[in-house]
Amino acid sequence: MRSSLLLPHRFKLIGWCLLALGIICYLANVVWRLNIPFWVFSIDRSGLLSSDKPGPGLEMQDIALSLAGVLAIVGSLMVGYSREKQEDEFIARIRLTSLQWAVLVNQLLLVVSILVVWDMNFMIVMLYNIVTIPLIFIVRFNYLLLRYAKQARHEK
């Protein structure tokens, strides 16, 4: 069974590179306060829909965290949605169960977060929540692939 939603296998390496760059950019921002100023189009230039500067427009913003987030999201999606070298029904089943498992774990973490995290920290948790499903999927999918490959080697 061939899924039309999967990217060619060569995108997996590109995805890993983008994901690594996103993580490095994020860590550089956290550790060294990396600042990447850039002109951006903003819908709410004054902050939280204030009437000080009504309307959208261009403004200078630090895009380091935004860049890190975009790189991590695009990279993790490329890794998760790239075909394996040997894509078959067994891999498709592992892919499906890994995705289901990732959504379930993500939703459980979200429920716990809703119950114990408050104020602006909750918004930060929601931002992390954006990348948790693909990251959990990647970890689970690759773990199962390695486990089944090791099991197959032992059976031979």
C-alpha positions as CSV (number, residue, x, y, z in Angstrom):
1,M,0.0,0.0,0.0
2,R,1.5,3.3,-1.1
3,S,0.6,6.5,0.8
4,S,0.6,9.6,-1.3
5,L,1.1,11.7,1.8
6,L,4.7,10.5,2.3
7,L,7.7,12.4,1.0
8,P,10.5,10.7,-0.8
9,H,13.1,9.2,1.5
10,R,15.8,11.8,0.7
11,F,13.7,14.4,2.6
12,K,14.5,12.5,5.9
13,L,18.1,13.7,6.0
14,I,17.0,17.3,5.1
15,G,14.4,17.1,7.9
16,W,17.0,15.9,10.5
17,C,19.2,18.8,9.5
18,L,16.4,21.3,9.9
19,L,15.3,19.8,13.2
20,A,18.8,19.9,14.5
21,L,19.2,23.6,13.4
22,G,15.9,24.4,15.1
23,I,17.0,22.9,18.4
24,I,20.4,24.6,18.1
25,C,18.8,27.9,17.4
26,Y,16.4,27.4,20.4
27,L,19.2,26.5,22.7
28,A,21.3,29.4,21.5
29,N,18.4,31.7,22.3
30,V,17.9,30.3,25.8
31,V,21.6,30.0,26.7
32,W,23.2,33.0,25.0
33,R,20.1,35.1,24.3
34,L,20.6,34.9,20.6
35,N,18.9,37.9,18.9
36,I,18.1,37.9,15.2
37,P,16.4,41.3,14.5
38,F,14.3,41.3,11.3
39,W,11.6,43.4,9.8
40,V,8.3,41.5,10.0
41,F,4.7,42.1,9.2
42,S,2.7,42.2,12.4
43,I,-1.1,42.2,12.7
44,D,-0.9,43.6,16.3
45,R,2.0,46.0,16.4
46,S,1.3,47.4,19.9
47,G,0.9,44.2,21.7
48,L,-2.3,42.3,22.7
49,L,-4.7,44.3,20.5
50,S,-4.0,47.6,22.2
51,S,-5.2,50.8,20.6
52,D,-1.8,52.6,20.8
53,K,-0.8,51.8,17.3
54,P,-3.9,50.4,15.6
55,G,-3.7,48.2,12.6
56,P,-1.1,45.9,11.0
57,G,2.3,47.0,9.7
58,L,6.0,46.4,9.5
59,E,8.1,46.4,12.7
60,M,11.5,45.2,13.8
61,Q,11.3,42.0,15.9
62,D,13.6,39.3,17.3
63,I,12.8,36.3,15.2
64,A,15.2,33.8,16.8
65,L,12.5,31.8,18.6
66,S,10.2,32.0,15.7
67,L,12.9,30.7,13.4
68,A,13.7,27.9,15.8
69,G,10.1,26.9,16.0
70,V,9.6,26.9,12.2
71,L,12.8,24.9,11.7
72,A,11.8,22.4,14.3
73,I,8.2,22.0,13.0
74,V,9.2,21.7,9.3
75,G,12.1,19.4,10.1
76,S,10.1,17.1,12.4
77,L,7.3,16.9,9.8
78,M,9.9,16.1,7.0
79,V,11.4,13.3,9.2
80,G,8.0,11.9,10.2
81,Y,6.5,12.1,6.7
82,S,9.4,10.7,4.7
83,R,9.3,7.2,3.3
84,E,11.6,4.5,4.7
85,K,14.0,2.9,2.2
86,Q,11.7,-0.2,2.3
87,E,8.2,1.1,2.8
88,D,5.7,-1.8,3.2
89,E,2.6,-2.7,5.1
90,F,4.5,-3.5,8.3
91,I,6.2,-0.1,8.3
92,A,2.8,1.5,7.6
93,R,1.4,-0.3,10.6
94,I,4.3,0.8,12.8
95,R,3.8,4.4,11.4
96,L,0.1,4.3,12.3
97,T,0.5,2.9,15.8
98,S,3.3,5.4,16.5
99,L,1.1,8.3,15.4
100,Q,-1.8,7.1,17.5
101,W,0.6,6.6,20.5
102,A,2.0,10.1,20.0
103,V,-1.4,11.7,19.9
104,L,-2.5,9.9,23.1
105,V,0.7,10.8,25.0
106,N,0.4,14.4,23.8
107,Q,-3.2,14.7,24.9
108,L,-2.4,13.2,28.3
109,L,0.5,15.7,28.8
110,L,-1.9,18.4,27.7
111,V,-4.5,17.4,30.3
112,V,-1.8,17.4,33.0
113,S,-0.6,20.8,31.8
114,I,-4.1,22.3,31.9
115,L,-4.4,21.1,35.5
116,V,-1.1,22.3,36.9
117,V,0.3,25.1,34.7
118,W,-1.1,28.7,35.0
119,D,-0.8,32.2,33.5
120,M,1.9,32.9,30.9
121,N,3.6,29.7,31.6
122,F,0.6,27.9,30.2
123,M,1.1,29.8,26.9
124,I,4.7,28.6,26.9
125,V,3.5,25.0,27.4
126,M,1.1,25.5,24.5
127,L,3.9,26.6,22.3
128,Y,5.9,23.5,23.2
129,N,2.8,21.5,22.5
130,I,3.0,22.4,18.9
131,V,6.0,20.2,18.3
132,T,5.4,17.4,20.8
133,I,3.2,15.2,18.5
134,P,5.8,15.0,15.7
135,L,8.7,14.6,18.1
136,I,6.9,11.9,20.1
137,F,6.0,10.2,16.8
138,I,9.6,10.3,15.6
139,V,11.0,8.9,18.8
140,R,8.3,6.1,19.0
141,F,8.5,5.2,15.3
142,N,12.3,4.9,15.3
143,Y,12.3,3.0,18.6
144,L,9.9,0.4,17.2
145,L,11.9,0.2,13.9
146,L,15.1,-0.5,15.9
147,R,13.4,-2.9,18.2
148,Y,11.9,-5.0,15.3
149,A,15.2,-4.9,13.4
150,K,17.0,-6.2,16.4
151,Q,14.4,-8.9,16.9
152,A,14.6,-9.9,13.3
153,R,18.4,-10.2,13.6
154,H,18.1,-12.5,16.6
155,E,15.6,-14.7,14.8
156,K,18.0,-15.4,12.0
